[in-house]
Amino acid sequence: MKLTRKHIARFARSRILVVGDVMLDHFIWGNVRRISPEAPVPVVEVVKETSFPGGAANVARNLATFTKHSLLMGRVGRDSEARRLRELLGEEGVNTKPLIESSALPTISKSRIIARQQQVVRVDREHIEKLTTAELAVAKKRLHALLPEIDAIIIEDYGKGFVTQPLVEMIVSEASVAKKLVTVDPSPRNPLQWRGATLVKPNRIEAFAAAGIEDHHRPIPPEEDAELVAVGEKLLAHWQVPNVLITLGEQGMILFQKGRKPHHIPTRAREVYDVSGAGDTAIALLTLALAAGLSPVEAADVANHASGIVVGKLGTASLTPDELLAAFE
């Protein structure tokens, strides 16, 4: 397909709610000149520190560069990380009113120390607890109020406790009645049933794990890989969804649809610096395109171009409409 300004204008009118595990990504940038005398580890001299929305918040951030109608529902604590996250998302134009505050749990945060463009170590602060019955009731009330104002819902599961089977069933049921799209970015650590969703987008590792099939990583074209094809077909039946899009890293993506042959889309990445956040960008642009009326094949092509851009950037990056249009030139 050929992406045009008319498509971008349609993206801008799309209204998308992201539901999932919200976190704050913190980066400490520095230089390494010596090894510590206390232990055989590098000493990082800090040059700067930056913070970005992570997890489901990064998906909402990716949407916000294309539409002013990006909303986020997830769980945060009553802490400085939550305040910083709201501040960052507010600057990007993301509506954070649907966020649910927890007095018992902290906001999930991940701190990465980077030296000479290489990650030295990552420090995680998180306490994983499943969504409570009371929190589920709040989520249902807020979703019900938002449904008339949105076109699609993205379920972004990082396996941190917010996305549960009762939450998924509630979202799919409400969306079905309201005739709204539901796309899913699943987590292999949290096997759930996605029946009723429009499209599920696992990566290769997640897909093989969900299908219970061993991946031998044969160096052949994806559409000729019998194991991969079997995985796609099995997941269509197991999840009972009309579309499964498996991302394949350097091999691009492959789309499985009921009653159709698998459709392979080669990668568009020119240089790969950092794959973190590429899946977030893919699900964001995929859903935007579907909400704007593009077919699953066309939407997957848009997502493939988009993720090919962000892997060329360091850190949890996003892209602009101009960058996406240029990728199609």
SVG drawing of the C-alpha trace seen along z (x, -y; Angstrom):
<svg xmlns="http://www.w3.org/2000/svg" viewBox="-24 -19 65 47">
<polyline fill="none" stroke="black" stroke-width="0.4" points="0.0,0.0 1.0,-3.7 0.5,-5.7 -0.7,-9.3 -1.5,-12.5 -5.2,-11.4 -4.4,-8.3 -2.5,-10.4 -5.6,-12.7 -7.8,-9.6 -5.3,-8.5 -5.7,-11.9 -9.4,-11.4 -9.1,-7.9 -9.8,-7.6 -7.9,-4.8 -7.9,-3.6 -4.9,-1.7 -5.5,0.7 -2.6,2.5 0.5,2.5 1.8,-1.0 5.4,-1.8 8.0,-4.5 11.3,-4.0 14.3,-5.9 17.6,-6.2 20.9,-7.2 23.4,-8.1 27.2,-8.3 30.7,-7.4 33.0,-4.6 36.7,-5.4 37.7,-3.0 36.8,0.2 35.7,-0.2 38.4,0.6 35.6,2.1 34.5,4.8 35.2,5.8 32.4,3.5 32.6,0.4 32.3,-3.0 29.7,-5.1 30.1,-8.8 26.6,-10.3 26.1,-12.8 22.3,-13.1 19.1,-11.4 15.9,-11.0 12.5,-9.5 9.9,-8.1 6.5,-6.4 6.9,-2.7 4.8,0.4 1.2,-0.4 2.1,-4.1 4.6,-3.9 1.9,-2.6 -0.3,-5.6 2.7,-7.9 3.2,-6.4 -0.5,-7.0 -0.3,-10.6 2.1,-11.7 -0.6,-10.8 -3.9,-11.6 -5.0,-13.9 -7.4,-11.2 -5.1,-8.8 -6.3,-7.6 -4.6,-5.3 -6.0,-3.0 -3.7,-1.1 -2.6,-1.0 -0.2,-3.4 0.8,-4.1 0.5,-7.2 4.1,-8.2 6.6,-10.5 6.9,-8.0 3.2,-8.3 3.3,-12.1 6.3,-12.1 4.4,-9.6 1.3,-11.8 3.5,-14.9 5.3,-13.2 2.1,-11.8 0.3,-15.2 3.1,-16.9 2.6,-14.4 -1.2,-14.9 -2.3,-11.6 -5.4,-11.6 -4.5,-9.9 -7.8,-10.4 -8.7,-6.6 -5.7,-5.6 -6.5,-3.7 -4.5,-4.7 -3.4,-2.0 -2.6,-2.9 -1.0,0.5 1.3,0.8 4.1,-1.4 4.2,-2.6 6.3,-0.1 9.6,-1.7 12.7,-0.4 16.0,-2.2 18.6,-1.5 22.2,-2.7 23.7,-3.4 27.4,-3.9 28.7,-4.4 25.3,-3.5 25.5,-0.1 23.2,0.9 25.3,1.7 22.6,2.8 18.8,2.5 17.1,1.9 13.4,2.8 11.1,1.6 7.8,3.5 5.4,5.5 3.2,7.7 -0.3,8.2 -3.4,9.2 -6.2,6.8 -8.5,6.8 -12.3,7.2 -12.7,3.6 -10.2,2.3 -12.0,4.4 -15.3,2.7 -13.6,-0.7 -12.2,0.3 -15.6,1.4 -17.3,-1.8 -14.7,-3.9 -14.7,-1.8 -18.5,-2.0 -18.3,-5.8 -15.6,-6.0 -17.0,-3.6 -19.1,-6.2 -16.0,-8.4 -13.5,-5.8 -13.1,-3.7 -10.8,-1.0 -9.1,0.6 -5.6,1.9 -4.9,4.5 -1.2,4.2 -0.1,7.1 3.3,7.0 2.5,9.7 2.6,7.3 -0.9,8.1 -3.3,5.5 -4.5,7.6 -6.5,10.6 -9.0,12.9 -12.0,11.2 -10.7,7.8 -10.2,9.2 -13.7,10.8 -15.2,7.5 -13.5,5.4 -14.3,7.8 -17.9,8.1 -18.4,4.3 -16.6,3.6 -18.6,6.2 -21.9,4.6 -20.6,1.2 -19.0,2.5 -15.5,1.4 -12.2,2.9 -10.0,4.7 -6.4,5.5 -4.0,7.4 -0.3,7.4 0.0,10.6 2.5,11.6 4.0,15.2 4.1,14.9 0.3,14.5 -1.5,17.0 -5.0,15.8 -7.9,16.5 -8.5,13.7 -11.8,14.9 -13.7,12.0 -10.7,9.7 -10.2,8.4 -6.5,9.2 -3.8,10.6 -0.1,9.6 2.4,11.9 6.1,11.9 7.7,15.2 8.7,16.4 5.3,15.6 3.5,17.3 5.4,20.6 5.1,20.6 1.3,20.0 0.9,22.8 3.1,25.2 5.3,25.9 9.1,26.0 10.8,23.4 13.8,24.8 14.4,21.4 15.0,22.8 16.6,20.3 13.9,20.3 11.2,17.8 8.5,17.5 5.7,18.5 7.6,21.7 8.3,22.5 5.9,25.3 6.3,24.9 5.5,21.2 2.5,21.7 1.2,24.4 1.6,22.0 -0.4,19.3 -3.2,21.7 -3.2,23.2 -3.5,19.8 -6.3,18.7 -8.3,21.7 -7.1,21.6 -7.8,17.9 -10.9,17.9 -9.9,14.6 -10.1,13.6 -6.6,12.3 -3.2,13.2 -0.1,11.1 3.2,12.6 6.2,10.2 9.4,11.9 12.2,9.4 14.6,9.2 12.1,11.3 9.3,8.7 5.8,9.9 3.4,12.6 -0.4,12.2 -2.8,15.2 -6.5,14.8 -9.2,17.4 -9.7,18.9 -6.7,17.2 -3.1,18.0 -0.5,16.5 0.7,13.1 4.3,12.3 5.6,8.7 9.4,8.3 11.1,6.1 11.7,2.4 14.4,1.8 17.7,0.5 19.8,0.4 18.9,1.9 20.1,0.1 17.5,1.0 14.4,3.2 12.9,2.1 9.5,0.5 9.3,1.7 6.3,3.9 4.6,1.0 5.0,-1.1 3.7,1.8 0.5,2.4 -0.2,-1.4 0.1,-2.0 -1.6,1.3 -4.7,0.3 -4.7,-3.3 -4.7,-2.0 -7.5,0.5 -9.6,-2.2 -9.0,-4.4 -10.6,-1.8 -7.5,0.0 -7.6,3.7 -5.6,6.0 -3.0,6.5 -2.7,2.8 -2.6,2.1 0.1,4.7 2.2,3.0 1.9,-0.3 2.9,1.3 5.9,3.0 7.1,-0.3 6.7,-2.0 8.6,0.6 11.3,0.6 11.9,-3.1 11.9,-2.9 14.5,0.0 16.9,-2.5 16.6,-4.7 18.1,-4.1 15.7,-3.7 11.9,-3.5 11.3,-5.7 8.3,-6.9 8.0,-8.2 6.3,-11.1 3.8,-11.1 6.5,-12.6 8.9,-9.8 6.3,-7.2 5.3,-8.9 9.0,-9.0 9.4,-5.3 6.8,-4.6 8.5,-6.7"/>
</svg>
